[in-house]
Amino acid sequence: MLLSTSTAGGAGAMLSLVLPLAVFFLLMYFMIMRPQKKEQQRVKNMLAAMEVGDTVVTTSGFYGVLINITEEDVIVEFGNNRNCRIPMRKSAIAEVEKASDGIAE
């Protein structure tokens, strides 16, 4: 009889240790990992939807217009005189504004 009560007590103690850990890991997943994955997916979709003529903002804060797009790189034209064309990685693009967004239909 003594053996069964100690086994039941041990299982209860184990559950009281495991349950807070499981809750902690679930909380970490929903508070940190899931939003980060959603943000990565949003950036991936934004970069995949870029087209020539779109206005972009680089991670360093420069505004420019996309001139050419390749697999990993883009060529961005900066400034009013349109003489400054710089090739850069797609990962250096922070925001994209579609060329059609600014035109009233």
C-alpha positions in Angstrom: 0.0 0.0 0.0 2.8 2.4 0.8 4.4 1.8 -2.6 1.4 2.9 -4.5 1.0 6.2 -2.6 4.7 7.1 -3.1 4.4 6.3 -6.9 1.3 8.6 -7.1 3.1 11.3 -5.2 6.1 11.0 -7.5 4.0 11.3 -10.6 2.3 14.4 -9.1 5.6 16.0 -8.3 6.9 15.2 -11.8 3.7 16.8 -13.3 4.2 19.9 -11.1 7.7 20.3 -12.5 6.9 19.6 -16.2 3.7 21.6 -16.5 5.3 25.0 -15.8 8.2 24.2 -18.2 5.7 23.3 -21.0 3.7 26.5 -20.4 6.9 28.5 -20.5 8.0 27.0 -23.8 4.5 27.5 -25.3 4.6 31.1 -24.1 8.0 31.6 -25.7 6.9 30.2 -29.0 3.8 32.4 -29.2 5.6 35.6 -27.9 8.9 35.3 -29.8 9.3 32.6 -32.4 6.0 32.8 -34.1 6.0 36.6 -34.7 9.6 36.4 -36.0 8.6 33.7 -38.5 5.7 35.8 -39.6 7.9 38.9 -40.1 10.4 36.8 -42.1 7.6 35.5 -44.3 6.3 39.1 -44.8 9.8 40.3 -45.9 10.2 37.3 -48.2 6.9 38.0 -49.9 7.7 41.7 -50.2 11.0 41.0 -51.9 9.5 38.5 -54.2 6.8 41.0 -55.3 9.2 43.8 -56.2 9.0 45.1 -59.8 11.1 47.5 -61.8 9.8 51.0 -61.2 8.9 50.5 -57.5 10.1 53.0 -54.9 12.2 51.4 -52.2 13.8 52.4 -48.9 17.1 50.7 -48.1 18.1 49.5 -44.6 20.4 52.6 -44.4 17.4 54.9 -45.1 18.0 55.9 -48.7 15.0 56.3 -51.1 15.4 55.1 -54.6 13.7 53.5 -57.6 14.3 50.0 -58.8 16.0 49.9 -62.3 16.9 46.2 -62.6 16.2 43.0 -60.6 18.2 39.8 -60.6 18.1 36.6 -58.4 20.0 38.1 -55.4 20.7 41.7 -56.4 18.9 44.9 -57.5 20.1 48.1 -59.1 18.6 51.1 -57.4 18.6 54.7 -58.8 19.1 57.4 -56.2 18.7 61.2 -56.4 16.9 63.7 -58.6 19.5 63.8 -61.4 19.1 60.0 -62.0 22.9 59.6 -62.4 23.5 57.5 -59.2 22.7 53.8 -59.9 24.0 51.4 -57.2 23.8 47.6 -57.3 22.9 46.1 -53.9 21.6 42.9 -52.3 17.8 42.4 -52.1 18.3 41.9 -48.3 19.3 45.6 -48.1 15.7 46.6 -49.0 13.6 47.5 -46.0 10.4 48.8 -47.6 8.8 48.7 -51.0 6.2 51.1 -52.4 4.6 49.8 -55.5 4.7 52.2 -58.5 0.9 51.8 -59.1 0.1 52.7 -55.4 0.8 56.4 -56.0 -1.3 56.7 -59.2 -5.0 57.5 -58.8 -7.2 55.4 -61.0 
